Protein backbone atom coordinates (compact mmCIF):
# COMPACT_ATOMS: atom_id res chain seq x y z
CA UNK A 1 0.00 0.00 0.00
CA UNK A 2 1.49 3.33 -1.01
CA UNK A 3 -0.57 5.44 1.39
CA UNK A 4 2.34 6.01 3.77
CA UNK A 5 0.28 4.86 6.76
CA UNK A 6 2.04 3.37 9.74
CA UNK A 7 0.85 -0.02 10.99
CA UNK A 8 -1.00 1.46 14.00
CA UNK A 9 -2.67 4.06 11.79
CA UNK A 10 -3.82 1.28 9.49
CA UNK A 11 -5.25 -0.62 12.47
CA UNK A 12 -7.09 2.44 13.71
CA UNK A 13 -8.56 3.35 10.33
CA UNK A 14 -9.62 -0.25 9.69
CA UNK A 15 -11.53 -0.23 12.97
CA UNK A 16 -13.05 3.17 12.14
CA UNK A 17 -14.23 1.77 8.79
CA UNK A 18 -15.63 -1.24 10.65
CA UNK A 19 -17.80 1.14 12.68
CA UNK A 20 -16.09 1.18 16.07
CA UNK A 21 -16.07 4.32 18.20
CA UNK A 22 -12.87 5.88 19.48
CA UNK A 23 -13.53 4.44 22.93
CA UNK A 24 -14.06 0.96 21.50
CA UNK A 25 -10.90 1.24 19.41
CA UNK A 26 -8.95 2.48 22.43
CA UNK A 27 -10.09 -0.47 24.53
CA UNK A 28 -9.29 -2.95 21.77
CA UNK A 29 -5.79 -1.52 21.17
CA UNK A 30 -5.09 -0.72 24.83
CA UNK A 31 -4.45 2.96 24.12
CA UNK A 32 -6.26 6.14 25.14
CA UNK A 33 -9.16 7.59 23.13
CA UNK A 34 -7.05 10.72 22.62
CA UNK A 35 -4.33 8.62 21.00
CA UNK A 36 -6.97 7.08 18.74
CA UNK A 37 -8.10 10.57 17.77
CA UNK A 38 -4.52 11.62 16.98
CA UNK A 39 -3.96 8.54 14.79
CA UNK A 40 -7.24 9.25 13.00
CA UNK A 41 -6.23 12.89 12.44
CA UNK A 42 -2.86 11.79 11.03
CA UNK A 43 -4.56 9.35 8.66
CA UNK A 44 -7.03 11.99 7.52
CA UNK A 45 -4.17 14.39 6.78
CA UNK A 46 -2.16 11.74 4.92
CA UNK A 47 -5.16 10.67 2.83
CA UNK A 48 -6.44 14.20 2.26
CA UNK A 49 -9.77 13.47 3.93
CA UNK A 50 -11.75 16.34 5.45
CA UNK A 51 -14.60 14.32 6.94
CA UNK A 52 -15.24 10.84 8.29
CA UNK A 53 -17.09 9.96 5.07
CA UNK A 54 -14.05 10.96 3.01
CA UNK A 55 -11.78 9.01 5.36
CA UNK A 56 -13.89 5.89 4.97
CA UNK A 57 -14.04 6.26 1.19
CA UNK A 58 -10.26 6.76 0.97
CA UNK A 59 -9.57 3.81 3.26
CA UNK A 60 -11.85 1.53 1.25
CA UNK A 61 -10.16 2.66 -1.97
CA UNK A 62 -6.88 1.47 -0.42
CA UNK A 63 -8.43 -1.86 0.53
CA UNK A 64 -8.75 -0.98 4.20
CA UNK A 65 -12.27 -1.99 5.09
CA UNK A 66 -12.55 -5.11 7.12
CA UNK A 67 -14.62 -6.21 10.05
CA UNK A 68 -13.06 -5.88 13.52
CA UNK A 69 -12.70 -9.67 13.80
CA UNK A 70 -10.61 -9.70 10.62
CA UNK A 71 -8.36 -6.96 11.98
CA UNK A 72 -7.94 -8.61 15.38
CA UNK A 73 -9.20 -12.20 15.44
CA UNK A 74 -10.10 -13.51 18.89
CA UNK A 75 -7.97 -16.29 20.28
CA UNK A 76 -9.77 -19.57 20.58
CA UNK A 77 -8.72 -20.76 23.94
SVG drawing of the C-alpha trace seen along z (x, -y; Angstrom):
<svg xmlns="http://www.w3.org/2000/svg" viewBox="-20 -19 25 42">
<polyline fill="none" stroke="black" stroke-width="0.4" points="0.0,0.0 1.5,-3.3 -0.6,-5.4 2.3,-6.0 0.3,-4.9 2.0,-3.4 0.8,0.0 -1.0,-1.5 -2.7,-4.1 -3.8,-1.3 -5.2,0.6 -7.1,-2.4 -8.6,-3.3 -9.6,0.3 -11.5,0.2 -13.1,-3.2 -14.2,-1.8 -15.6,1.2 -17.8,-1.1 -16.1,-1.2 -16.1,-4.3 -12.9,-5.9 -13.5,-4.4 -14.1,-1.0 -10.9,-1.2 -8.9,-2.5 -10.1,0.5 -9.3,3.0 -5.8,1.5 -5.1,0.7 -4.5,-3.0 -6.3,-6.1 -9.2,-7.6 -7.0,-10.7 -4.3,-8.6 -7.0,-7.1 -8.1,-10.6 -4.5,-11.6 -4.0,-8.5 -7.2,-9.2 -6.2,-12.9 -2.9,-11.8 -4.6,-9.4 -7.0,-12.0 -4.2,-14.4 -2.2,-11.7 -5.2,-10.7 -6.4,-14.2 -9.8,-13.5 -11.8,-16.3 -14.6,-14.3 -15.2,-10.8 -17.1,-10.0 -14.1,-11.0 -11.8,-9.0 -13.9,-5.9 -14.0,-6.3 -10.3,-6.8 -9.6,-3.8 -11.8,-1.5 -10.2,-2.7 -6.9,-1.5 -8.4,1.9 -8.8,1.0 -12.3,2.0 -12.6,5.1 -14.6,6.2 -13.1,5.9 -12.7,9.7 -10.6,9.7 -8.4,7.0 -7.9,8.6 -9.2,12.2 -10.1,13.5 -8.0,16.3 -9.8,19.6 -8.7,20.8"/>
</svg>
